Amino acid sequence: MLTRPLEDVKELIIKFKSLGHDISHLPVIKIIKKETKDINFFEFTGIIFTSANSVKHLDTKKINKSIYCFCVGSVTEKEALKKGFQNVYAADGNVENLKEIILQNYNKKKGKLLYVSGEIITSNLHKQLTDEDYQVERIINYNVEHITEFDQKFIDELKKNMPKIIYVYSQNSAKSLLKIINKYELIDYWMNTNLMCLGEKTASVLNEIKWKKIFLFNPGEEEFLLYKI
């Protein structure tokens, strides 16, 4: 079972089906683009993306694609490369590692950094970099909306055929999934399901549910995890 919005998991669904797996889709969040003020991109010599959605929802036509581009992980890096960014540095999905990569590769004397993110963030990278005397301007270009309403027929079918594996990609998604589990009285149905979480903070939200096992993974490792079960 995959819990990301459909546009984010289309390729993974095709991949898993080609390997002979049955896939179910339970989108728990919806990404809403937020209009931003006009940005003078020429003020910045570097840009930071902490999610793939922050890349997707930014109009990059006026950005110099050779500026320093820092991405939180490989999925975000992939989106940045699609947009034409050339000088890309990627962490392994962890904001703390991203901060270290910025400190190691971007001299604060080069100028201002533009930090593009969603409204809700799990780590205050903006403040951490400012405390290191970096000039950083943050813009918010999307919001996350929780999905909590599902057709009862879908829920009834889910109870009859629970997934062996469920992938959860963020704290927002984990919180939304927990609300769904409680709302539809699904708490006691997951004991034979393996929970795959993107990071410890995501897993901690769902610790109160009894899972078969909990695994942590990095973006791009979904297929590899199938063989650990």
PyRosetta script that sets phi, psi and omega in degrees:
from pyrosetta import init, pose_from_sequence

init()
pose = pose_from_sequence("MLTRPLEDVKELIIKFKSLGHDISHLPVIKIIKKETKDINFFEFTGIIFTSANSVKHLDTKKINKSIYCFCVGSVTEKEALKKGFQNVYAADGNVENLKEIILQNYNKKKGKLLYVSGEIITSNLHKQLTDEDYQVERIINYNVEHITEFDQKFIDELKKNMPKIIYVYSQNSAKSLLKIINKYELIDYWMNTNLMCLGEKTASVLNEIKWKKIFLFNPGEEEFLLYKI")
pose.set_psi(1, 132.3)
pose.set_omega(1, 179.6)
pose.set_phi(2, -112.5)
pose.set_psi(2, 139.5)
pose.set_omega(2, -172.2)
pose.set_phi(3, -114.3)
pose.set_psi(3, 1.8)
pose.set_omega(3, 179.3)
pose.set_phi(4, -82.6)
pose.set_psi(4, 162.4)
pose.set_omega(4, 173.5)
pose.set_phi(5, -56.1)
pose.set_psi(5, 148.9)
pose.set_omega(5, -172.5)
pose.set_phi(6, -55.2)
pose.set_psi(6, -41.7)
pose.set_omega(6, -176.9)
pose.set_phi(7, -62.6)
pose.set_psi(7, -22.7)
pose.set_omega(7, -179.0)
pose.set_phi(8, -88.3)
pose.set_psi(8, -13.4)
pose.set_omega(8, -176.1)
pose.set_phi(9, -124.3)
pose.set_psi(9, 8.7)
pose.set_omega(9, -179.4)
pose.set_phi(10, -54.6)
pose.set_psi(10, -49.4)
pose.set_omega(10, -177.3)
pose.set_phi(11, -63.5)
pose.set_psi(11, -39.5)
pose.set_omega(11, -179.1)
pose.set_phi(12, -68.0)
pose.set_psi(12, -38.1)
pose.set_omega(12, 177.1)
pose.set_phi(13, -61.1)
pose.set_psi(13, -46.2)
pose.set_omega(13, 178.7)
pose.set_phi(14, -61.2)
pose.set_psi(14, -42.5)
pose.set_omega(14, -179.3)
pose.set_phi(15, -63.0)
pose.set_psi(15, -48.6)
pose.set_omega(15, -178.1)
pose.set_phi(16, -65.5)
pose.set_psi(16, -38.8)
pose.set_omega(16, 178.6)
pose.set_phi(17, -64.7)
pose.set_psi(17, -36.6)
pose.set_omega(17, 178.9)
pose.set_phi(18, -65.5)
pose.set_psi(18, -23.5)
pose.set_omega(18, 178.5)
pose.set_phi(19, -88.8)
pose.set_psi(19, -0.5)
pose.set_omega(19, 176.1)
pose.set_phi(20, 93.4)
pose.set_psi(20, 13.8)
pose.set_omega(20, -178.7)
pose.set_phi(21, -92.5)
pose.set_psi(21, 147.5)
pose.set_omega(21, 171.9)
pose.set_phi(22, -85.8)
pose.set_psi(22, 130.1)
pose.set_omega(22, -175.4)
pose.set_phi(23, -116.9)
pose.set_psi(23, 133.0)
pose.set_omega(23, 169.3)
pose.set_phi(24, -118.2)
pose.set_psi(24, 154.0)
pose.set_omega(24, -174.3)
pose.set_phi(25, -126.6)
pose.set_psi(25, 121.3)
pose.set_omega(25, 177.9)
pose.set_phi(26, -126.2)
pose.set_psi(26, 81.6)
pose.set_omega(26, -179.1)
pose.set_phi(27, -67.0)
pose.set_psi(27, 121.7)
pose.set_omega(27, -174.7)
pose.set_phi(28, -104.3)
pose.set_psi(28, -11.5)
pose.set_omega(28, 176.5)
pose.set_phi(29, -137.2)
pose.set_psi(29, 157.7)
pose.set_omega(29, 175.6)
pose.set_phi(30, -125.7)
pose.set_psi(30, 134.1)
pose.set_omega(30, -178.9)
pose.set_phi(31, -93.4)
pose.set_psi(31, 125.5)
pose.set_omega(31, -178.8)
pose.set_phi(32, -113.8)
pose.set_psi(32, 117.5)
pose.set_omega(32, 178.4)
pose.set_phi(33, -65.5)
pose.set_psi(33, 138.0)
pose.set_omega(33, 179.2)
pose.set_phi(34, -113.5)
pose.set_psi(34, 131.9)
pose.set_omega(34, 177.9)
pose.set_phi(35, -68.6)
pose.set_psi(35, 136.6)
pose.set_omega(35, -179.6)
pose.set_phi(36, -114.7)
pose.set_psi(36, 162.4)
pose.set_omega(36, 176.2)
pose.set_phi(37, -67.4)
pose.set_psi(37, 162.2)
pose.set_omega(37, 174.9)
pose.set_phi(38, -63.5)
pose.set_psi(38, 130.5)
pose.set_omega(38, -176.2)
pose.set_phi(39, -110.4)
pose.set_psi(39, 130.3)
pose.set_omega(39, 173.1)
pose.set_phi(40, -88.5)
pose.set_psi(40, 92.2)
pose.set_omega(40, -174.9)
pose.set_phi(41, -64.8)
pose.set_psi(41, -18.6)
pose.set_omega(41, -179.8)
pose.set_phi(42, -70.4)
pose.set_psi(42, -12.2)
pose.set_omega(42, 177.2)
pose.set_phi(43, -74.6)
pose.set_psi(43, -15.3)
pose.set_omega(43, -170.3)
pose.set_phi(44, -114.8)
pose.set_psi(44, 144.8)
pose.set_omega(44, 176.2)
pose.set_phi(45, -112.5)
pose.set_psi(45, 0.9)
pose.set_omega(45, 176.6)
pose.set_phi(46, -154.2)
pose.set_psi(46, 155.5)
pose.set_omega(46, -179.5)
pose.set_phi(47, -137.5)
pose.set_psi(47, 143.2)
pose.set_omega(47, -177.9)
pose.set_phi(48, -121.0)
pose.set_psi(48, 130.9)
pose.set_omega(48, 175.2)
pose.set_phi(49, -121.2)
pose.set_psi(49, 125.9)
pose.set_omega(49, 179.4)
pose.set_phi(50, -106.3)
pose.set_psi(50, 10.7)
pose.set_omega(50, 172.1)
pose.set_phi(51, -163.2)
pose.set_psi(51, 158.5)
pose.set_omega(51, 176.8)
pose.set_phi(52, -64.6)
pose.set_psi(52, -33.4)
pose.set_omega(52, -179.9)
pose.set_phi(53, -65.8)
pose.set_psi(53, -31.7)
pose.set_omega(53, 178.3)
pose.set_phi(54, -66.2)
pose.set_psi(54, -29.2)
pose.set_omega(54, 175.6)
pose.set_phi(55, -75.5)
pose.set_psi(55, -48.5)
pose.set_omega(55, -175.8)
pose.set_phi(56, -58.0)
pose.set_psi(56, -36.3)
pose.set_omega(56, -172.2)
pose.set_phi(57, -98.9)
pose.set_psi(57, 16.5)
pose.set_omega(57, 176.0)
pose.set_phi(58, -109.7)
pose.set_psi(58, 129.3)
pose.set_omega(58, 175.2)
pose.set_phi(59, -77.3)
pose.set_psi(59, 108.8)
pose.set_omega(59, -172.2)
pose.set_phi(60, -104.3)
pose.set_psi(60, 11.1)
pose.set_omega(60, -175.0)
pose.set_phi(61, -59.5)
pose.set_psi(61, -33.0)
pose.set_omega(61, -175.2)
pose.set_phi(62, -96.9)
pose.set_psi(62, 7.7)
pose.set_omega(62, -179.3)
pose.set_phi(63, -92.1)
pose.set_psi(63, 137.3)
pose.set_omega(63, 172.0)
pose.set_phi(64, -69.5)
pose.set_psi(64, 111.6)
pose.set_omega(64, -172.4)
pose.set_phi(65, -72.7)
pose.set_psi(65, -4.0)
pose.set_omega(65, 178.9)
pose.set_phi(66, -95.3)
pose.set_psi(66, 1.2)
pose.set_omega(66, 178.1)
pose.set_phi(67, -70.1)
pose.set_psi(67, 164.2)
pose.set_omega(67, 177.2)
pose.set_phi(68, -61.2)
pose.set_psi(68, 132.1)
pose.set_omega(68, -178.7)
pose.set_phi(69, -130.2)
pose.set_psi(69, 117.1)
pose.set_omega(69, -177.1)
pose.set_phi(70, -110.8)
pose.set_psi(70, 126.8)
pose.set_omega(70, -175.7)
pose.set_phi(71, -122.3)
pose.set_psi(71, 143.6)
pose.set_omega(71, -175.7)
pose.set_phi(72, -69.9)
pose.set_psi(72, -26.7)
pose.set_omega(72, -178.3)
pose.set_phi(73, -161.9)
pose.set_psi(73, -176.1)
pose.set_omega(73, -173.2)
pose.set_phi(74, -68.9)
pose.set_psi(74, -34.4)
pose.set_omega(74, 179.4)
pose.set_phi(75, -67.1)
pose.set_psi(75, -43.0)
pose.set_omega(75, 176.8)
pose.set_phi(76, -64.6)
pose.set_psi(76, -40.9)
pose.set_omega(76, 177.1)
pose.set_phi(77, -58.8)
pose.set_psi(77, -42.5)
pose.set_omega(77, 179.9)
pose.set_phi(78, -59.8)
pose.set_psi(78, -42.3)
pose.set_omega(78, 179.0)
pose.set_phi(79, -66.9)
pose.set_psi(79, -38.9)
pose.set_omega(79, 179.2)
pose.set_phi(80, -64.4)
pose.set_psi(80, -40.1)
pose.set_omega(80, 178.3)
pose.set_phi(81, -66.1)
pose.set_psi(81, -37.0)
pose.set_omega(81, 175.9)
pose.set_phi(82, -60.4)
pose.set_psi(82, -35.8)
pose.set_omega(82, -179.4)
pose.set_phi(83, -77.1)
pose.set_psi(83, -9.0)
pose.set_omega(83, 176.1)
pose.set_phi(84, 103.1)
pose.set_psi(84, 2.9)
pose.set_omega(84, 177.8)
pose.set_phi(85, -65.2)
pose.set_psi(85, 138.7)
pose.set_omega(85, -172.5)
pose.set_phi(86, -109.7)
pose.set_psi(86, -33.3)
pose.set_omega(86, -173.9)
pose.set_phi(87, -104.5)
pose.set_psi(87, 71.2)
pose.set_omega(87, -168.5)
pose.set_phi(88, -104.0)
pose.set_psi(88, 133.6)
pose.set_omega(88, 174.6)
pose.set_phi(89, -119.5)
pose.set_psi(89, 130.6)
pose.set_omega(89, -176.4)
pose.set_phi(90, -125.0)
pose.set_psi(90, 137.8)
pose.set_omega(90, 172.5)
pose.set_phi(91, -88.8)
pose.set_psi(91, -171.3)
pose.set_omega(91, -176.2)
pose.set_phi(92, -103.4)
pose.set_psi(92, 28.8)
pose.set_omega(92, 178.9)
pose.set_phi(93, 97.7)
pose.set_psi(93, 2.8)
pose.set_omega(93, -176.7)
pose.set_phi(94, -115.8)
pose.set_psi(94, 128.6)
pose.set_omega(94, -176.8)
pose.set_phi(95, -66.4)
pose.set_psi(95, -34.3)
pose.set_omega(95, 177.9)
pose.set_phi(96, -62.6)
pose.set_psi(96, -40.8)
pose.set_omega(96, 176.8)
pose.set_phi(97, -67.0)
pose.set_psi(97, -36.1)
pose.set_omega(97, 177.6)
pose.set_phi(98, -61.7)
pose.set_psi(98, -43.3)
pose.set_omega(98, 177.9)
pose.set_phi(99, -57.5)
pose.set_psi(99, -45.1)
pose.set_omega(99, -179.4)
pose.set_phi(100, -63.4)
pose.set_psi(100, -39.2)
pose.set_omega(100, 178.2)
pose.set_phi(101, -63.4)
pose.set_psi(101, -39.2)
pose.set_omega(101, 177.8)
pose.set_phi(102, -65.3)
pose.set_psi(102, -46.2)
pose.set_omega(102, -179.5)
pose.set_phi(103, -60.9)
pose.set_psi(103, -35.9)
pose.set_omega(103, -176.9)
pose.set_phi(104, -79.6)
pose.set_psi(104, -26.9)
pose.set_omega(104, -170.3)
pose.set_phi(105, -117.3)
pose.set_psi(105, -5.2)
pose.set_omega(105, -177.6)
pose.set_phi(106, -129.6)
pose.set_psi(106, 110.3)
pose.set_omega(106, 178.0)
pose.set_phi(107, -74.2)
pose.set_psi(107, 126.2)
pose.set_omega(107, -176.6)
pose.set_phi(108, -58.9)
pose.set_psi(108, -21.3)
pose.set_omega(108, 179.2)
pose.set_phi(109, -72.9)
pose.set_psi(109, -12.1)
pose.set_omega(109, -179.2)
pose.set_phi(110, -69.6)
pose.set_psi(110, -24.5)
pose.set_omega(110, 179.0)
pose.set_phi(111, 132.9)
pose.set_psi(111, -160.7)
pose.set_omega(111, -172.6)
pose.set_phi(112, -81.9)
pose.set_psi(112, 148.5)
pose.set_omega(112, 174.4)
pose.set_phi(113, -108.4)
pose.set_psi(113, 138.9)
pose.set_omega(113, 173.7)
pose.set_phi(114, -101.8)
pose.set_psi(114, 121.8)
pose.set_omega(114, -178.2)
pose.set_phi(115, -107.5)
pose.set_psi(115, 115.3)
pose.set_omega(115, -175.7)
pose.set_phi(116, -109.6)
pose.set_psi(116, 126.5)
pose.set_omega(116, -175.6)
pose.set_phi(117, -154.6)
pose.set_psi(117, 175.7)
pose.set_omega(117, 170.5)
pose.set_phi(118, -79.9)
pose.set_psi(118, 173.4)
pose.set_omega(118, -177.3)
pose.set_phi(119, -66.6)
pose.set_psi(119, -40.5)
pose.set_omega(119, -178.5)
pose.set_phi(120, -100.2)
pose.set_psi(120, 124.5)
pose.set_omega(120, 179.4)
pose.set_phi(121, -124.5)
pose.set_psi(121, 150.7)
pose.set_omega(121, -177.4)
pose.set_phi(122, -92.7)
pose.set_psi(122, -16.2)
pose.set_omega(122, -179.9)
pose.set_phi(123, -142.6)
pose.set_psi(123, 133.3)
pose.set_omega(123, -175.8)
pose.set_phi(124, -83.6)
pose.set_psi(124, 73.3)
pose.set_omega(124, -179.0)
pose.set_phi(125, -62.1)
pose.set_psi(125, -37.2)
pose.set_omega(125, 179.1)
pose.set_phi(126, -54.0)
pose.set_psi(126, -52.7)
pose.set_omega(126, -178.7)
pose.set_phi(127, -66.2)
pose.set_psi(127, -40.3)
pose.set_omega(127, -179.2)
pose.set_phi(128, -60.5)
pose.set_psi(128, -41.8)
pose.set_omega(128, 179.4)
pose.set_phi(129, -71.9)
pose.set_psi(129, -37.3)
pose.set_omega(129, 177.1)
pose.set_phi(130, -62.5)
pose.set_psi(130, -38.5)
pose.set_omega(130, 176.9)
pose.set_phi(131, -64.1)
pose.set_psi(131, -21.3)
pose.set_omega(131, 176.7)
pose.set_phi(132, -92.7)
pose.set_psi(132, 13.2)
pose.set_omega(132, 178.0)
pose.set_phi(133, 71.2)
pose.set_psi(133, 24.0)
pose.set_omega(133, 172.7)
pose.set_phi(134, -86.1)
pose.set_psi(134, 148.0)
pose.set_omega(134, 172.2)
pose.set_phi(135, -90.7)
pose.set_psi(135, 116.2)
pose.set_omega(135, -175.3)
pose.set_phi(136, -133.8)
pose.set_psi(136, 131.1)
pose.set_omega(136, 172.7)
pose.set_phi(137, -116.7)
pose.set_psi(137, 127.0)
pose.set_omega(137, -178.9)
pose.set_phi(138, -101.7)
pose.set_psi(138, 135.2)
pose.set_omega(138, 170.7)
pose.set_phi(139, -123.7)
pose.set_psi(139, 144.5)
pose.set_omega(139, 179.9)
pose.set_phi(140, -107.3)
pose.set_psi(140, 117.6)
pose.set_omega(140, -175.9)
pose.set_phi(141, -118.0)
pose.set_psi(141, 8.6)
pose.set_omega(141, 171.3)
pose.set_phi(142, -159.0)
pose.set_psi(142, 156.6)
pose.set_omega(142, 174.0)
pose.set_phi(143, -119.4)
pose.set_psi(143, 160.6)
pose.set_omega(143, 176.6)
pose.set_phi(144, -110.8)
pose.set_psi(144, 128.4)
pose.set_omega(144, 177.3)
pose.set_phi(145, -111.5)
pose.set_psi(145, 129.1)
pose.set_omega(145, -179.6)
pose.set_phi(146, -77.6)
pose.set_psi(146, 136.2)
pose.set_omega(146, 175.3)
pose.set_phi(147, -99.8)
pose.set_psi(147, 121.7)
pose.set_omega(147, -177.7)
pose.set_phi(148, -128.3)
pose.set_psi(148, -4.0)
pose.set_omega(148, -178.8)
pose.set_phi(149, -106.4)
pose.set_psi(149, 124.2)
pose.set_omega(149, 178.3)
pose.set_phi(150, -134.4)
pose.set_psi(150, 152.7)
pose.set_omega(150, 177.9)
pose.set_phi(151, -63.9)
pose.set_psi(151, 132.8)
pose.set_omega(151, -176.7)
pose.set_phi(152, -61.6)
pose.set_psi(152, -31.9)
pose.set_omega(152, 177.6)
pose.set_phi(153, -61.6)
pose.set_psi(153, -40.6)
pose.set_omega(153, 177.4)
pose.set_phi(154, -62.0)
pose.set_psi(154, -44.0)
pose.set_omega(154, -179.4)
pose.set_phi(155, -64.0)
pose.set_psi(155, -41.2)
pose.set_omega(155, 179.4)
pose.set_phi(156, -63.6)
pose.set_psi(156, -40.9)
pose.set_omega(156, 177.9)
pose.set_phi(157, -67.0)
pose.set_psi(157, -36.8)
pose.set_omega(157, 178.3)
pose.set_phi(158, -62.4)
pose.set_psi(158, -42.6)
pose.set_omega(158, -180.0)
pose.set_phi(159, -61.3)
pose.set_psi(159, -32.4)
pose.set_omega(159, -179.5)
pose.set_phi(160, -78.2)
pose.set_psi(160, -25.3)
pose.set_omega(160, -173.8)
pose.set_phi(161, -140.9)
pose.set_psi(161, 74.5)
pose.set_omega(161, -177.9)
pose.set_phi(162, -71.6)
pose.set_psi(162, 145.8)
pose.set_omega(162, -178.6)
pose.set_phi(163, -71.9)
pose.set_psi(163, 152.0)
pose.set_omega(163, 174.8)
pose.set_phi(164, -78.9)
pose.set_psi(164, -25.6)
pose.set_omega(164, -178.7)
pose.set_phi(165, -138.8)
pose.set_psi(165, 139.5)
pose.set_omega(165, 171.0)
pose.set_phi(166, -131.5)
pose.set_psi(166, 134.4)
pose.set_omega(166, -178.8)
pose.set_phi(167, -104.4)
pose.set_psi(167, 128.4)
pose.set_omega(167, 179.0)
pose.set_phi(168, -127.0)
pose.set_psi(168, 129.4)
pose.set_omega(168, -164.8)
pose.set_phi(169, -107.5)
pose.set_psi(169, -7.0)
pose.set_omega(169, -177.4)
pose.set_phi(170, -161.1)
pose.set_psi(170, 165.0)
pose.set_omega(170, 175.2)
pose.set_phi(171, -62.3)
pose.set_psi(171, -39.3)
pose.set_omega(171, 177.4)
pose.set_phi(172, -57.9)
pose.set_psi(172, -45.8)
pose.set_omega(172, 179.4)
pose.set_phi(173, -64.8)
pose.set_psi(173, -40.1)
pose.set_omega(173, 179.7)
pose.set_phi(174, -63.3)
pose.set_psi(174, -42.9)
pose.set_omega(174, 179.4)
pose.set_phi(175, -64.2)
pose.set_psi(175, -40.3)
pose.set_omega(175, 179.2)
pose.set_phi(176, -66.3)
pose.set_psi(176, -43.2)
pose.set_omega(176, 178.7)
pose.set_phi(177, -61.6)
pose.set_psi(177, -40.8)
pose.set_omega(177, 179.3)
pose.set_phi(178, -62.5)
pose.set_psi(178, -40.1)
pose.set_omega(178, 177.0)
pose.set_phi(179, -62.4)
pose.set_psi(179, -41.3)
pose.set_omega(179, 179.3)
pose.set_phi(180, -64.4)
pose.set_psi(180, -44.5)
pose.set_omega(180, -179.8)
pose.set_phi(181, -58.7)
pose.set_psi(181, -44.1)
pose.set_omega(181, -179.6)
pose.set_phi(182, -71.2)
pose.set_psi(182, -42.1)
pose.set_omega(182, -177.0)
pose.set_phi(183, -62.5)
pose.set_psi(183, -42.3)
pose.set_omega(183, -175.3)
pose.set_phi(184, -99.7)
pose.set_psi(184, 15.9)
pose.set_omega(184, 174.6)
pose.set_phi(185, 54.8)
pose.set_psi(185, 53.1)
pose.set_omega(185, -178.7)
pose.set_phi(186, -105.9)
pose.set_psi(186, 8.8)
pose.set_omega(186, -171.8)
pose.set_phi(187, -56.6)
pose.set_psi(187, -39.0)
pose.set_omega(187, -172.8)
pose.set_phi(188, -92.9)
pose.set_psi(188, 15.8)
pose.set_omega(188, -173.0)
pose.set_phi(189, -105.3)
pose.set_psi(189, 1.7)
pose.set_omega(189, -168.0)
pose.set_phi(190, -108.2)
pose.set_psi(190, 9.4)
pose.set_omega(190, -172.7)
pose.set_phi(191, -66.1)
pose.set_psi(191, -19.5)
pose.set_omega(191, 177.6)
pose.set_phi(192, -108.0)
pose.set_psi(192, 14.8)
pose.set_omega(192, -179.7)
pose.set_phi(193, -108.0)
pose.set_psi(193, 134.0)
pose.set_omega(193, 175.1)
pose.set_phi(194, -89.4)
pose.set_psi(194, 126.8)
pose.set_omega(194, -179.8)
pose.set_phi(195, -94.1)
pose.set_psi(195, 121.4)
pose.set_omega(195, 177.8)
pose.set_phi(196, -107.6)
pose.set_psi(196, 117.1)
pose.set_omega(196, -174.3)
pose.set_phi(197, -121.0)
pose.set_psi(197, 141.5)
pose.set_omega(197, 175.7)
pose.set_phi(198, -85.2)
pose.set_psi(198, 84.7)
pose.set_omega(198, 176.6)
pose.set_phi(199, 99.3)
pose.set_psi(199, 157.4)
pose.set_omega(199, -176.9)
pose.set_phi(200, -66.6)
pose.set_psi(200, -37.4)
pose.set_omega(200, -178.3)
pose.set_phi(201, -63.4)
pose.set_psi(201, -37.3)
pose.set_omega(201, 177.1)
pose.set_phi(202, -65.8)
pose.set_psi(202, -45.4)
pose.set_omega(202, -178.9)
pose.set_phi(203, -63.9)
pose.set_psi(203, -36.5)
pose.set_omega(203, -175.8)
pose.set_phi(204, -62.2)
pose.set_psi(204, -29.9)
pose.set_omega(204, 179.6)
pose.set_phi(205, -64.4)
pose.set_psi(205, -32.1)
pose.set_omega(205, -172.9)
pose.set_phi(206, -105.6)
pose.set_psi(206, 13.6)
pose.set_omega(206, -177.9)
pose.set_phi(207, -64.5)
pose.set_psi(207, -23.7)
pose.set_omega(207, -177.6)
pose.set_phi(208, -74.1)
pose.set_psi(208, -14.3)
pose.set_omega(208, 177.2)
pose.set_phi(209, -87.3)
pose.set_psi(209, 141.9)
pose.set_omega(209, 178.8)
pose.set_phi(210, -85.0)
pose.set_psi(210, 105.4)
pose.set_omega(210, 178.5)
pose.set_phi(211, -102.3)
pose.set_psi(211, 161.1)
pose.set_omega(211, 173.9)
pose.set_phi(212, -64.5)
pose.set_psi(212, -54.4)
pose.set_omega(212, 174.0)
pose.set_phi(213, -149.7)
pose.set_psi(213, 158.5)
pose.set_omega(213, 175.6)
pose.set_phi(214, -118.9)
pose.set_psi(214, 128.5)
pose.set_omega(214, 178.2)
pose.set_phi(215, -120.2)
pose.set_psi(215, 146.7)
pose.set_omega(215, 173.0)
pose.set_phi(216, -105.6)
pose.set_psi(216, 143.4)
pose.set_omega(216, -179.7)
pose.set_phi(217, -144.1)
pose.set_psi(217, 164.7)
pose.set_omega(217, 173.6)
pose.set_phi(218, -104.2)
pose.set_psi(218, 155.4)
pose.set_omega(218, 178.3)
pose.set_phi(219, -54.5)
pose.set_psi(219, 136.0)
pose.set_omega(219, 179.6)
pose.set_phi(220, 96.4)
pose.set_psi(220, -7.7)
pose.set_omega(220, -177.6)
pose.set_phi(221, -98.1)
pose.set_psi(221, 6.9)
pose.set_omega(221, -174.8)
pose.set_phi(222, -56.3)
pose.set_psi(222, -45.9)
pose.set_omega(222, -178.2)
pose.set_phi(223, -65.9)
pose.set_psi(223, -40.0)
pose.set_omega(223, -180.0)
pose.set_phi(224, -59.6)
pose.set_psi(224, -37.3)
pose.set_omega(224, -177.8)
pose.set_phi(225, -63.6)
pose.set_psi(225, -27.3)
pose.set_omega(225, -179.8)
pose.set_phi(226, -57.2)
pose.set_psi(226, -30.6)
pose.set_omega(226, -174.4)
pose.set_phi(227, -92.1)
pose.set_psi(227, 2.4)
pose.set_omega(227, 175.8)
pose.set_phi(228, -95.0)
pose.set_psi(228, -9.1)
pose.set_omega(228, -176.8)
pose.set_phi(229, -82.3)
pose.dump_pdb("model.pdb")
